[in-house]
Amino acid sequence: MPQSIDYQKQMTEVVYINLPGPTEPNPGMSGGELLHGFLAELYMGAKPEVKEIINDLCMKWNVFYRKTGAQ
């Protein structure tokens, strides 16, 4: 008798982007640091309509922006 439910366990990762991020790329930065700076600047400089799209994509991919320190 076939099963009525097809179950697949999926592992998910959560990514936190700390704000504010690096403001300028430096020669010694790792790929992760460059990506962090890019994503932080993209979020901080976005218009409200664009920020809504960014937030929708972030929810889909488990990416969360986290504000740290004084801005």
C-alpha positions as CSV (number, residue, x, y, z in Angstrom):
1,M,0.0,0.0,0.0
2,P,1.6,3.4,-1.0
3,Q,2.0,6.1,1.6
4,S,-0.4,9.0,1.5
5,I,2.2,11.6,2.6
6,D,5.5,12.2,0.9
7,Y,7.8,13.6,3.6
8,Q,11.2,15.1,3.0
9,K,13.3,16.7,5.8
10,Q,15.1,19.8,4.6
11,M,17.9,21.5,6.5
12,T,17.7,25.3,6.5
13,E,20.2,27.9,7.5
14,V,19.5,31.4,8.8
15,V,21.7,34.2,7.7
16,Y,22.0,37.5,9.7
17,I,23.3,40.6,8.1
18,N,24.5,43.0,10.8
19,L,23.7,46.7,10.1
20,P,25.6,48.9,9.6
21,G,27.9,46.9,7.3
22,P,31.3,47.8,5.8
23,T,31.1,51.0,3.8
24,E,34.0,50.4,1.5
25,P,35.6,47.2,0.1
26,N,39.2,46.7,1.2
27,P,41.8,44.5,-0.6
28,G,42.0,42.0,2.3
29,M,38.3,41.3,2.7
30,S,37.0,37.8,2.4
31,G,34.1,36.9,0.0
32,G,31.7,36.8,3.0
33,E,32.7,40.3,4.1
34,L,32.3,41.7,0.6
35,L,28.8,40.1,0.3
36,H,27.9,41.4,3.8
37,G,28.9,44.9,2.8
38,F,27.0,44.7,-0.5
39,L,23.8,43.4,1.1
40,A,24.0,45.9,4.0
41,E,24.4,48.8,1.6
42,L,21.6,47.5,-0.7
43,Y,19.2,47.4,2.2
44,M,20.2,50.8,3.8
45,G,20.0,52.7,0.6
46,A,16.8,51.3,-0.8
47,K,13.6,53.2,-1.5
48,P,10.5,51.9,0.3
49,E,9.3,50.0,-2.8
50,V,12.6,48.4,-3.3
51,K,13.0,47.6,0.4
52,E,9.7,45.7,0.3
53,I,11.0,43.5,-2.5
54,I,14.3,43.0,-0.7
55,N,12.3,41.9,2.5
56,D,10.2,39.5,0.5
57,L,13.3,37.9,-1.0
58,C,15.0,37.8,2.4
59,M,12.0,35.9,4.0
60,K,12.2,33.4,1.2
61,W,15.9,32.7,1.7
62,N,16.0,33.0,5.5
63,V,18.1,36.2,5.5
64,F,17.5,38.7,8.3
65,Y,18.9,42.1,8.8
66,R,19.9,42.9,12.4
67,K,20.6,46.4,13.6
68,T,23.6,46.7,15.9
69,G,25.1,49.7,17.7
70,A,24.4,53.3,17.0
71,Q,23.5,54.3,13.4
